[in-house]
Amino acid sequence: MRGGYLVEGSKVTFVYTNGVRYVVDTGAEISDPKQGTYTSPRGTLTLKGGRASWQGKGQSGASVVDANGAGTIIDKTGVIVVAKDGSTACANAQGLQFVGSDGSKGPAARSGAFYIDKDGKKTSIGNPGPGAKLAGRYTVCNVGNTTALDLFDDVLFDFDSSSLTPAGKAAVKSAAETIRESSKGKTLKIVGHTDSKGTPARNLQLGKQRAQAVADELKRLIPGVKLEVSSAGQTQPVAPNVTPDGSDNPEGRAKNRRVTITYDN
């Protein structure tokens, strides 16, 4: 799943190809996650053909995501337009910005992906290189006035472990270098996320342990940084853990195993 949306109760998570996730609480129970129109005092949600659209009360336009993860986010702080390849145009208090899918373009801010090389030692931003593996994704041109980084667990940790691998330490170092200046004086929120394998209690514990490992490394790399560490366990997936027929979805579970770092701009 490169993008699309996920439904949980009255909440819908819009998932875009550039790594942005936009969560809407519609205020109405969504009985059919595949199609229908749901209206509440907060706005109107329309689901059809793998596409979700949310028109919030008082907003001038709708937030939309299609099955490819392309679409638009609109709220009171600005507008983001995400293309299928992850290229992003953003209009907010910082002005109009453009960010290429490789993270290489952007007059005011840069967003994109960073990779770990095949030896698990060096990171690069925007350019995967031969045999490289996606280590994380960051978004600084972000509606909601929040900077967000996703660090992927399959790079950070060995299976069922909360000790950072050498590649994991390199990935956290890359993240620290990315946010060092912009996060000064701000509180970084570190949240651990897991897939749905195992019990909810175990996943909550593992998420906290992994978030703490990332936080400890950030403390070493950015002296004096202020941190809040917590775990969401398996409760905030960004992709389905199982396929529509109920079978395992390894690709989706891999996207859900992550540690997120966010802070207000």
KEBAVEX-823181 format. One line per 3 residues: for each residue x, y negated, z of N, C-alpha, C. Coordinates in Angstrom, 3 decimals, always signed. Last residue first. Example, Ala and Ser with C-alpha at 12.3 -4.5 7.8 and 13.67 -1.06 7.14 Angstrom:
# KEBAVEX-823181
+12.850 +2.250 +7.080 +13.670 +1.060 +7.140 +12.900 -0.030 +7.870 | +13.190 +5.690 +7.800 +12.300 +4.500 +7.800 +13.200 +3.300 +7.800
//
This chain:
# KEBAVEX-823181
+6.366 -23.467 +14.626 +7.200 -24.484 +13.981 +7.062 -25.829 +14.686 | +6.465 -20.766 +16.919 +5.750 -21.894 +16.360 +6.720 -22.916 +15.776 | +7.644 -17.506 +16.053 +7.708 -18.702 +16.888 +7.016 -19.839 +16.149
+8.218 -13.949 +16.073 +7.485 -15.145 +15.636 +7.759 -16.303 +16.594 | +9.144 -10.847 +15.031 +9.647 -12.016 +15.759 +8.896 -13.220 +15.215 | +8.296 -7.397 +15.256 +8.076 -8.725 +14.721 +8.633 -9.792 +15.647
+9.318 -4.274 +14.279 +9.394 -5.236 +15.381 +9.239 -6.614 +14.758 | +7.587 -1.305 +13.123 +8.317 -2.547 +12.929 +8.424 -3.303 +14.242 | +5.720 +0.784 +11.436 +6.804 +0.875 +12.420 +7.724 -0.324 +12.245
+4.106 +0.341 +9.259 +3.584 -0.004 +10.582 +4.639 +0.064 +11.677 | +5.437 +1.323 +7.070 +5.205 -0.125 +7.135 +4.762 -0.554 +8.537 | +5.293 +4.061 +7.630 +6.596 +3.390 +7.645 +6.449 +1.879 +7.736
+2.596 +4.608 +7.215 +3.125 +4.647 +8.582 +4.466 +3.939 +8.686 | +2.491 +4.418 +4.407 +1.768 +3.463 +5.243 +2.301 +3.431 +6.659 | +4.092 +6.598 +3.723 +4.463 +5.256 +3.272 +3.775 +4.192 +4.121
+2.698 +8.816 +4.844 +4.020 +8.436 +5.332 +4.432 +7.027 +4.939 | -0.212 +9.617 +5.648 +0.248 +8.593 +4.703 +1.614 +8.081 +5.166 | -2.089 +12.686 +5.871 -1.029 +11.795 +6.340 -0.590 +10.832 +5.242
-5.636 +12.689 +5.067 -4.299 +13.278 +5.121 -3.261 +12.214 +5.506 | -8.106 +11.496 +4.735 -7.709 +11.894 +6.079 -6.337 +12.522 +6.189 | -8.742 +10.444 +2.319 -9.251 +11.798 +2.582 -8.799 +12.332 +3.935
-7.460 +7.941 +2.348 -8.928 +8.002 +2.447 -9.486 +9.388 +2.728 | -4.558 +8.583 +4.494 -5.190 +8.298 +3.214 -6.705 +8.377 +3.364 | -3.341 +6.930 +7.449 -3.828 +8.109 +6.735 -4.464 +7.665 +5.426
-2.530 +4.451 +8.193 -1.718 +5.576 +8.652 -2.119 +6.882 +7.986 | -2.616 +1.623 +6.035 -3.305 +2.795 +6.583 -2.324 +3.878 +7.013 | -0.884 -1.293 +7.290 -1.169 -0.355 +6.211 -1.850 +0.868 +6.817
-0.499 -2.638 +9.536 -0.586 -3.460 +8.339 -0.818 -2.611 +7.100 | -1.932 -2.139 +12.827 -1.335 -1.632 +11.587 -1.460 -2.648 +10.456 | -2.018 -2.583 +15.788 -2.014 -3.637 +14.768 -1.352 -3.149 +13.477
-1.824 -0.489 +17.646 -3.110 -1.195 +17.511 -3.160 -2.245 +16.409 | +0.240 +1.054 +18.548 -0.326 +1.412 +17.245 -1.550 +0.576 +16.884 | +1.955 -1.421 +20.326 +1.804 +0.005 +20.054 +1.287 +0.242 +18.649
+2.506 -3.943 +20.920 +1.143 -3.719 +20.439 +0.909 -2.244 +20.160 | +4.466 -5.245 +23.547 +4.204 -4.169 +22.605 +2.737 -4.169 +22.199 | +6.849 -7.927 +24.213 +5.626 -7.160 +24.460 +5.501 -6.055 +23.413
+8.678 -10.677 +25.425 +8.718 -9.326 +24.861 +7.436 -8.576 +25.208 | +9.824 -13.811 +24.733 +8.704 -13.101 +25.336 +8.620 -11.742 +24.650 | +12.727 -15.886 +25.224 +12.058 -14.745 +24.609 +10.857 -14.291 +25.425
+15.010 -18.383 +24.347 +13.874 -18.028 +25.194 +13.029 -16.967 +24.484 | +18.590 -18.391 +24.224 +17.301 -18.278 +23.544 +16.211 -17.856 +24.531 | +21.107 -18.431 +25.336 +20.130 -19.386 +25.831 +18.766 -19.298 +25.179
+22.824 -17.344 +22.424 +22.849 -17.631 +23.860 +21.819 -18.696 +24.244 | +22.229 -15.233 +20.209 +21.776 -16.625 +20.330 +21.723 -16.958 +21.820 | +23.303 -12.699 +20.597 +23.647 -13.436 +19.383 +23.285 -14.910 +19.453
+22.249 -11.811 +22.991 +23.700 -11.794 +22.810 +24.121 -12.690 +21.652 | +19.548 -12.039 +22.493 +20.132 -12.788 +23.610 +21.647 -12.889 +23.455 | +19.278 -10.157 +20.439 +19.114 -11.579 +20.125 +19.708 -12.456 +21.230
+19.585 -7.814 +21.914 +20.589 -8.155 +20.901 +20.505 -9.635 +20.522 | +17.302 -7.925 +23.496 +18.615 -7.911 +24.140 +19.712 -8.290 +23.151 | +15.305 -7.767 +21.503 +15.433 -8.972 +22.326 +16.815 -9.046 +22.987
+15.665 -5.162 +20.590 +15.887 -6.281 +19.669 +16.100 -7.574 +20.453 | +14.964 -3.828 +22.954 +16.284 -3.622 +22.365 +16.636 -4.746 +21.397 | +12.313 -4.628 +23.280 +13.312 -5.061 +24.265 +14.722 -4.887 +23.711
+11.112 -3.322 +21.151 +11.099 -4.787 +21.179 +12.164 -5.311 +22.137 | +11.510 -0.706 +22.049 +12.169 -1.161 +20.822 +12.194 -2.683 +20.739 | +9.926 -0.663 +24.345 +11.352 -0.353 +24.432 +12.103 -0.864 +23.210
+7.397 -1.222 +23.271 +8.004 -2.148 +24.237 +9.514 -1.915 +24.325 | +6.971 +1.025 +21.653 +6.982 -0.314 +21.064 +7.654 -1.324 +21.978 | +6.948 +3.026 +23.592 +8.018 +3.000 +22.603 +8.115 +1.627 +21.950
+4.567 +2.367 +24.997 +5.858 +2.379 +25.682 +7.015 +2.256 +24.687 | +2.668 +2.688 +22.989 +2.779 +1.396 +23.664 +4.139 +1.282 +24.359 | +3.068 +5.364 +22.401 +3.380 +4.368 +21.395 +3.496 +2.969 +21.997
+2.140 +6.583 +24.755 +3.537 +6.742 +24.356 +3.944 +5.679 +23.336 | -0.567 +5.778 +24.625 +0.271 +5.389 +25.771 +1.749 +5.476 +25.418 | -1.503 +6.973 +22.237 -1.472 +5.520 +22.369 -0.564 +5.043 +23.506
+0.662 +9.713 +21.230 -0.441 +9.176 +22.013 -0.367 +7.650 +22.058 | +1.597 +10.397 +17.763 +1.785 +10.384 +19.203 +0.606 +9.757 +19.912 | +1.256 +8.155 +15.035 +1.725 +9.444 +15.509 +1.985 +9.366 +17.013
+0.637 +5.653 +14.095 -0.353 +6.308 +14.970 +0.055 +7.712 +15.403 | +3.519 +3.452 +14.391 +2.444 +4.084 +13.631 +1.539 +4.841 +14.610 | +4.115 +0.413 +16.336 +4.367 +1.794 +15.939 +3.300 +2.259 +14.959
+5.809 -2.586 +17.279 +4.655 -1.929 +16.658 +5.044 -0.513 +16.245 | +6.776 -5.107 +19.586 +7.034 -3.808 +18.988 +5.747 -3.177 +18.480 | +7.547 -8.504 +19.414 +6.480 -7.513 +19.607 +6.849 -6.227 +18.877
+8.664 -11.451 +20.713 +9.145 -10.195 +20.143 +8.118 -9.113 +20.454 | +8.624 -14.804 +20.258 +7.783 -13.706 +20.706 +8.203 -12.441 +19.962 | +10.689 -17.381 +21.322 +10.516 -16.325 +20.336 +9.684 -15.202 +20.953
+10.194 -20.723 +21.975 +10.091 -19.381 +22.541 +9.824 -18.379 +21.433 | +12.628 -23.274 +21.182 +11.326 -22.629 +21.046 +11.354 -21.228 +21.656 | +15.142 -24.380 +21.076 +14.183 -24.968 +21.999 +12.808 -24.333 +21.962
+15.640 -23.358 +17.729 +16.208 -24.009 +18.916 +15.110 -24.653 +19.767 | +14.864 -22.227 +15.365 +14.200 -21.747 +16.584 +14.722 -22.418 +17.857 | +16.415 -23.209 +13.303 +15.003 -23.597 +13.338 +14.297 -23.187 +14.622
+18.955 -22.013 +13.808 +18.759 -23.460 +13.903 +17.297 -23.833 +14.089 | +18.468 -19.146 +13.642 +19.238 -19.775 +14.726 +18.920 -21.267 +14.890 | +17.288 -17.594 +11.715 +16.411 -18.436 +12.537 +17.163 -19.265 +13.573
+19.336 -16.245 +10.344 +18.266 -16.894 +9.594 +17.518 -17.923 +10.439 | +20.848 -15.103 +12.332 +21.461 -16.156 +11.529 +20.405 -16.941 +10.758 | +18.997 -13.185 +13.210 +19.442 -14.245 +14.115 +20.042 -15.409 +13.339
+18.834 -11.504 +10.969 +17.652 -12.239 +11.415 +18.049 -13.412 +12.301 | +21.442 -10.498 +10.975 +20.964 -11.263 +9.826 +19.747 -12.099 +10.201 | +21.353 -9.128 +13.420 +22.299 -10.235 +13.236 +21.871 -11.116 +12.072
+19.501 -7.171 +12.816 +19.144 -8.177 +13.821 +20.082 -9.382 +13.715 | +21.040 -5.739 +10.931 +19.780 -6.361 +10.529 +19.355 -7.444 +11.513 | +23.163 -4.836 +12.491 +23.445 -5.726 +11.369 +22.185 -6.452 +10.920
+21.754 -3.161 +14.218 +22.447 -4.332 +14.768 +22.781 -5.335 +13.673 | +20.911 -1.237 +12.367 +19.926 -2.056 +13.085 +20.560 -3.301 +13.665 | +23.305 -0.072 +11.651 +22.551 -0.808 +10.634 +21.519 -1.720 +11.280
+23.887 +1.131 +14.147 +24.770 +0.095 +13.590 +24.083 -0.738 +12.505 | +20.672 +1.271 +15.899 +21.727 +1.864 +15.100 +22.694 +0.768 +14.655 | +19.448 +0.673 +19.154 +19.727 +0.146 +17.827 +20.862 +0.915 +17.163
+17.352 +2.899 +20.812 +18.708 +2.345 +20.741 +18.987 +1.895 +19.317 | +15.026 +4.233 +20.985 +14.931 +2.779 +21.128 +16.321 +2.138 +21.199 | +13.773 +6.946 +18.954 +14.806 +6.332 +19.788 +14.554 +4.834 +19.889
+12.296 +8.338 +17.080 +11.867 +8.422 +18.482 +12.904 +7.841 +19.453 | +14.935 +8.292 +14.774 +13.605 +8.796 +15.095 +13.406 +8.912 +16.606 | +16.958 +5.294 +15.182 +16.763 +6.687 +14.803 +15.379 +7.137 +15.264
+16.257 +1.874 +14.176 +16.373 +2.952 +15.166 +16.355 +4.325 +14.515 | +16.236 +0.020 +11.993 +16.695 -0.379 +13.326 +17.054 +0.802 +14.218 | +15.167 +1.241 +9.767 +16.531 +0.734 +9.689 +17.083 +0.496 +11.089
+12.672 +1.879 +10.635 +13.439 +2.953 +10.021 +14.885 +2.534 +9.776 | +11.550 -0.543 +11.561 +12.079 +0.420 +12.517 +12.961 +1.487 +11.885 | +12.211 -3.686 +10.183 +11.620 -2.373 +9.990 +12.331 -1.308 +10.808
+11.121 -6.791 +11.214 +12.285 -5.916 +11.148 +11.770 -4.483 +11.138 | +9.702 -9.742 +10.114 +9.452 -8.324 +10.349 +10.772 -7.591 +10.219 | +9.162 -13.008 +11.259 +10.109 -12.038 +10.718 +9.624 -10.649 +11.070
+7.697 -16.215 +10.877 +7.544 -14.802 +11.199 +8.629 -13.973 +10.531 | +6.686 -19.351 +12.109 +7.701 -18.601 +11.384 +7.626 -17.145 +11.829 | +3.672 -21.141 +11.863 +4.426 -20.105 +12.556 +5.456 -19.496 +11.612
+1.556 -22.712 +10.878 +2.700 -23.338 +11.553 +3.509 -22.349 +12.376 | -0.430 -21.815 +9.365 -0.541 -21.466 +10.764 +0.606 -22.029 +11.575 | +1.362 -20.847 +6.480 +0.169 -21.447 +7.056 -0.014 -20.941 +8.472
+4.771 -21.068 +5.973 +3.702 -20.242 +6.504 +2.536 -21.082 +7.021 | +7.704 -20.494 +5.151 +6.701 -21.351 +4.527 +5.344 -20.719 +4.820 | +9.005 -18.422 +6.264 +9.084 -19.691 +6.966 +8.126 -20.723 +6.378
+9.244 -15.073 +6.666 +8.407 -16.087 +6.036 +8.484 -17.356 +6.856 | +11.104 -12.088 +5.995 +10.815 -13.263 +6.797 +10.032 -14.291 +5.983 | +11.802 -8.676 +6.509 +11.201 -9.698 +5.652 +10.871 -10.896 +6.526
+14.251 -5.991 +6.441 +13.313 -6.917 +7.066 +12.790 -7.918 +6.064 | +15.532 -4.026 +4.995 +15.719 -4.058 +6.451 +14.715 -4.965 +7.141 | +15.557 -1.882 +2.292 +14.887 -3.041 +2.881 +14.976 -2.980 +4.399
+18.760 -0.754 +1.262 +17.449 -0.442 +1.835 +16.861 -1.688 +2.475 | +20.838 -0.125 -1.654 +20.457 -0.864 -0.452 +19.047 -0.504 -0.015 | +21.723 +1.012 -4.020 +21.562 +1.870 -2.850 +21.135 +1.175 -1.579
+23.020 -2.008 -5.248 +22.876 -0.556 -5.459 +22.759 +0.202 -4.141 | +21.015 -4.909 -4.192 +22.249 -4.232 -4.533 +22.050 -2.728 -4.655 | +19.014 -6.782 -3.317 +19.190 -5.485 -2.666 +20.520 -4.816 -2.964
+18.851 -10.025 -2.544 +19.478 -9.183 -3.555 +19.776 -7.804 -2.965 | +17.700 -11.418 -0.383 +17.150 -11.582 -1.714 +17.700 -10.641 -2.767 | +20.566 -11.269 +1.525 +19.249 -11.885 +1.423 +18.851 -11.992 -0.046
+22.181 -8.468 +2.992 +22.130 -9.491 +1.955 +20.706 -9.997 +1.846 | +24.373 -6.945 +5.389 +23.053 -7.366 +4.935 +23.189 -8.407 +3.832 | +26.353 -4.023 +6.045 +26.226 -5.415 +5.623 +24.805 -5.713 +5.167
+26.016 -1.336 +6.909 +26.883 -2.258 +7.642 +26.646 -3.730 +7.294 | +25.073 +0.920 +5.535 +24.418 +0.504 +6.769 +25.201 -0.518 +7.571 | +25.907 +1.673 +3.100 +26.715 +2.132 +4.226 +26.144 +1.708 +5.575
+24.186 +0.374 +1.396 +24.078 +1.841 +1.477 +24.903 +2.425 +2.620 | +23.098 -2.624 +3.203 +23.753 -1.892 +2.122 +23.738 -0.380 +2.383 | +19.899 -3.988 +3.846 +21.108 -3.402 +4.420 +21.766 -2.559 +3.324
+18.258 -7.085 +3.033 +18.544 -5.674 +2.806 +19.822 -5.256 +3.534 | +15.420 -9.280 +3.274 +16.849 -9.005 +3.392 +17.066 -7.503 +3.480 | +13.105 -11.360 +1.467 +13.489 -10.101 +2.071 +14.995 -10.061 +2.292
+11.515 -14.534 +2.106 +11.837 -13.387 +1.278 +12.253 -12.191 +2.077 | +11.871 -18.082 +1.968 +11.221 -16.886 +2.486 +11.632 -15.714 +1.618 | +13.040 -21.295 +2.844 +13.190 -20.061 +2.078 +12.464 -18.924 +2.773
+12.267 -24.776 +2.335 +12.404 -23.602 +3.183 +12.510 -22.377 +2.292 | +12.502 -26.781 +0.431 +12.384 -27.160 +1.835 +12.599 -25.982 +2.771 | +12.903 -25.635 -2.101 +13.561 -26.891 -1.768 +13.529 -27.236 -0.289
+13.513 -22.480 -3.156 +12.729 -23.186 -2.155 +13.411 -24.461 -1.725 | +14.520 -19.241 -4.078 +14.068 -20.562 -4.492 +13.276 -21.224 -3.381 | +15.154 -16.691 -3.198 +16.237 -17.550 -3.654 +15.808 -18.979 -3.994
+13.503 -14.612 -2.527 +13.892 -15.518 -1.461 +14.875 -16.584 -1.903 | +12.510 -13.120 -4.544 +13.783 -12.682 -3.990 +14.288 -13.601 -2.891 | +10.247 -14.457 -5.314 +10.060 -13.168 -4.648 +11.358 -12.632 -4.063
+10.722 -17.961 -4.480 +10.729 -16.817 -5.372 +10.600 -15.516 -4.615 | +8.764 -20.529 -3.315 +9.711 -19.505 -2.893 +9.607 -18.326 -3.843 | +8.169 -23.969 -3.152 +8.030 -22.737 -3.920 +9.125 -21.787 -3.499
+6.197 -26.505 -1.520 +7.399 -25.688 -1.639 +7.107 -24.502 -2.540 | +5.126 -29.664 -0.546 +4.921 -28.559 -1.475 +6.241 -27.820 -1.671 | +5.228 -30.446 +3.010 +5.153 -30.756 +1.593 +4.915 -29.526 +0.762
+5.024 -29.885 +5.640 +6.373 -30.076 +5.113 +6.379 -30.456 +3.644 | +2.375 -29.341 +6.081 +2.881 -30.623 +6.565 +4.288 -30.925 +6.056 | +1.904 -27.565 +2.977 +1.570 -27.815 +4.375 +2.187 -29.144 +4.799
+1.703 -25.342 +0.476 +1.484 -26.762 +0.716 +1.056 -26.928 +2.169 | +3.521 -23.000 -1.347 +2.985 -23.382 -0.053 +2.842 -24.888 +0.016 | +3.845 -20.100 -3.285 +3.755 -21.555 -3.280 +3.022 -21.964 -2.015
+5.833 -17.265 -3.814 +4.928 -17.981 -2.922 +4.997 -19.483 -3.150 | +6.190 -13.962 -5.091 +6.496 -15.388 -5.191 +5.422 -16.192 -4.477 | +5.234 -11.382 -5.121 +5.665 -11.930 -3.845 +6.088 -13.380 -3.900
+4.132 -10.509 -7.442 +5.529 -10.146 -7.214 +6.083 -10.701 -5.910 | +1.568 -11.626 -7.331 +1.699 -10.180 -7.212 +3.131 -9.767 -6.902 | +1.757 -14.664 -5.327 +1.640 -13.924 -6.573 +1.871 -12.445 -6.334
+0.023 -16.634 -3.046 +0.979 -15.535 -3.182 +0.715 -14.799 -4.487 | -0.292 -19.744 -1.690 -0.690 -18.949 -2.845 +0.402 -17.914 -3.082 | -1.440 -21.393 +1.191 -0.412 -20.534 +0.605 -1.036 -19.804 -0.587
-2.118 -24.481 +2.740 -2.518 -23.493 +1.741 -1.289 -22.706 +1.303 | -2.882 -25.786 +6.074 -2.326 -25.799 +4.732 -2.835 -24.683 +3.859 | -4.185 -25.922 +8.490 -2.799 -26.381 +8.455 -2.216 -26.402 +7.049
-6.719 -24.852 +8.331 -6.613 -26.282 +8.602 -5.187 -26.810 +8.498 | -6.265 -22.530 +5.586 -6.784 -22.898 +6.892 -6.468 -24.365 +7.127 | -6.067 -20.106 +3.143 -6.444 -21.497 +3.388 -6.889 -21.632 +4.838
-4.260 -18.112 +0.991 -4.635 -18.326 +2.389 -4.922 -19.809 +2.560 | -4.705 -16.025 -1.858 -4.585 -17.365 -1.283 -4.979 -17.334 +0.185 | -2.995 -13.429 -3.705 -4.163 -14.198 -3.298 -3.790 -15.519 -2.658
-1.919 -9.995 -3.806 -1.871 -11.369 -4.306 -3.111 -12.114 -3.821 | -2.108 -7.336 -3.187 -1.485 -8.226 -2.214 -1.290 -9.633 -2.703 | -3.511 -5.741 -4.865 -2.081 -5.840 -5.124 -1.359 -6.741 -4.123
-6.138 -6.084 -4.187 -5.528 -4.805 -3.852 -4.025 -4.792 -4.087 | -6.201 -9.545 -3.026 -6.655 -8.426 -3.851 -5.862 -7.172 -3.496 | -7.501 -12.007 -0.829 -6.415 -11.073 -1.131 -6.983 -9.960 -2.006
-8.255 -15.374 +0.073 -8.538 -14.212 -0.762 -7.298 -13.325 -0.817 | -10.037 -17.958 +1.610 -8.832 -17.135 +1.651 -9.163 -15.812 +0.963 | -11.732 -20.657 -0.043 -11.733 -19.331 +0.546 -10.329 -18.737 +0.566
-12.067 -24.167 +0.897 -11.910 -23.060 -0.025 -11.822 -21.745 +0.714 | -12.554 -25.922 +2.934 -12.835 -26.376 +1.579 -12.720 -25.263 +0.544 | -14.292 -24.967 +5.924 -13.113 -24.944 +5.070 -13.484 -25.282 +3.629
-16.602 -24.799 +7.435 -15.952 -26.092 +7.339 -14.713 -26.124 +6.476 | -16.089 -21.435 +8.190 -16.979 -22.577 +8.337 -16.176 -23.884 +8.297 | -14.241 -19.614 +5.688 -14.467 -20.064 +7.039 -15.357 -21.291 +7.090
-14.549 -17.147 +3.615 -14.867 -18.576 +3.578 -15.205 -19.011 +4.989 | -12.614 -14.611 +2.434 -13.138 -15.193 +3.666 -13.316 -16.694 +3.499 | -12.509 -11.636 +0.583 -12.593 -13.087 +0.526 -13.246 -13.600 +1.807
-10.792 -8.861 -0.770 -11.462 -9.476 +0.370 -11.422 -10.991 +0.230 | -10.913 -6.049 -2.949 -10.637 -7.476 -2.767 -11.419 -8.001 -1.571 | -11.752 -3.553 -3.596 -10.412 -3.696 -3.045 -9.992 -5.120 -2.781
-14.442 -4.067 -4.466 -13.425 -3.596 -5.388 -11.995 -3.751 -4.895 | -15.196 -6.370 -1.966 -15.661 -5.747 -3.202 -14.454 -5.329 -4.040 | -16.418 -8.284 +0.653 -15.534 -7.178 +0.302 -16.077 -6.514 -0.956
-16.580 -11.400 +2.174 -17.061 -10.602 +1.057 -16.013 -9.558 +0.706 | -17.604 -13.268 +4.943 -16.634 -12.326 +4.422 -17.291 -11.537 +3.299 | -18.157 -16.519 +6.101 -18.674 -15.419 +5.297 -17.523 -14.589 +4.738
-18.275 -17.955 +9.470 -18.031 -17.971 +8.036 -18.596 -16.748 +7.354 | -19.145 -18.171 +12.096 -17.745 -18.504 +11.797 -17.451 -18.587 +10.306 | -21.748 -17.283 +12.303 -21.513 -18.718 +12.468 -20.075 -19.137 +12.144
-21.566 -14.856 +9.584 -21.740 -15.207 +10.989 -21.553 -16.713 +11.111 | -21.984 -12.354 +7.155 -22.058 -13.771 +7.495 -22.303 -13.950 +8.984 | -20.733 -10.249 +4.784 -20.996 -10.368 +6.213 -20.902 -11.838 +6.605
-21.259 -8.096 +2.114 -21.111 -9.501 +2.512 -21.574 -9.639 +3.951 | -19.491 -5.239 +0.697 -20.572 -5.907 +1.415 -20.235 -7.354 +1.713 | -17.142 -2.499 +0.977 -17.931 -3.484 +0.232 -19.007 -4.087 +1.118
-15.445 -1.117 +2.711 -15.141 -1.142 +1.277 -15.930 -2.190 +0.510 | -16.229 -0.902 +5.340 -14.966 -1.586 +5.061 -14.633 -1.697 +3.578 | -19.254 -1.476 +6.644 -18.684 -0.784 +5.491 -17.399 -1.498 +5.085
-19.651 -3.045 +8.943 -20.116 -1.658 +8.924 -19.527 -0.847 +7.776 | -18.278 -5.203 +10.948 -18.172 -4.843 +9.535 -18.483 -3.353 +9.404 | -19.795 -7.512 +13.093 -19.327 -6.140 +12.930 -19.361 -5.765 +11.449
-18.616 -10.856 +13.141 -19.699 -9.938 +12.771 -19.116 -8.541 +12.584 | -16.490 -12.452 +13.528 -17.595 -12.621 +14.459 -18.775 -11.729 +14.148 | -14.178 -12.268 +12.069 -15.367 -12.782 +11.390 -16.516 -13.063 +12.343
-11.063 -13.070 +12.534 -12.137 -12.473 +13.320 -13.434 -13.071 +12.809 | -8.345 -12.474 +10.442 -9.593 -13.212 +10.595 -10.525 -12.426 +11.502 | -4.932 -12.776 +9.856 -5.978 -12.059 +10.582 -7.176 -12.975 +10.794
-2.586 -12.262 +7.488 -3.521 -13.283 +7.933 -4.715 -12.569 +8.556 | +0.787 -11.767 +6.899 -0.460 -11.140 +7.336 -1.343 -12.236 +7.913 | +3.368 -11.779 +4.493 +2.435 -12.534 +5.324 +1.221 -11.681 +5.656
+4.857 -10.357 +2.676 +5.019 -10.047 +4.084 +4.078 -10.780 +5.009 | +4.268 -10.782 +0.067 +5.450 -11.488 +0.581 +5.660 -11.255 +2.077 | +1.877 -9.459 -0.463 +3.126 -8.840 -0.911 +4.361 -9.539 -0.360
-0.368 -9.479 +2.401 +0.141 -10.017 +1.142 +1.517 -9.443 +0.817 | -3.294 -8.570 +3.938 -1.882 -8.194 +3.824 -1.378 -8.597 +2.434 | -5.637 -9.577 +6.265 -5.245 -9.746 +4.871 -3.733 -9.489 +4.804
-7.537 -7.904 +8.504 -6.167 -8.342 +8.285 -5.902 -8.377 +6.788 | -10.474 -8.614 +10.225 -9.916 -8.217 +8.937 -8.497 -8.773 +8.846 | -12.663 -7.657 +12.886 -11.444 -8.303 +12.405 -10.993 -7.727 +11.063
-14.680 -6.295 +14.022 -15.059 -7.544 +13.360 -13.855 -8.255 +12.753 | -13.244 -3.234 +13.470 -14.344 -3.905 +14.166 -14.799 -5.127 +13.400 | -10.923 -3.691 +11.207 -11.016 -3.087 +12.545 -12.072 -3.844 +13.335
-9.627 -3.291 +7.976 -10.762 -3.678 +8.803 -10.706 -2.949 +10.123 | -7.210 -4.642 +5.792 -7.576 -3.607 +6.743 -8.671 -4.134 +7.649 | -6.286 -5.252 +2.343 -6.828 -5.647 +3.634 -7.146 -4.417 +4.473
-3.467 -5.866 +0.277 -4.883 -5.583 +0.395 -5.383 -6.018 +1.752 | -0.356 -4.238 -0.608 -1.165 -5.323 -0.081 -2.613 -4.907 -0.041 | +0.936 -1.943 -1.129 +1.712 -3.184 -1.227 +0.942 -4.344 -0.636
+0.837 +1.201 +0.000 +0.000 +0.000 +0.000 +0.872 -1.251 +0.000
//
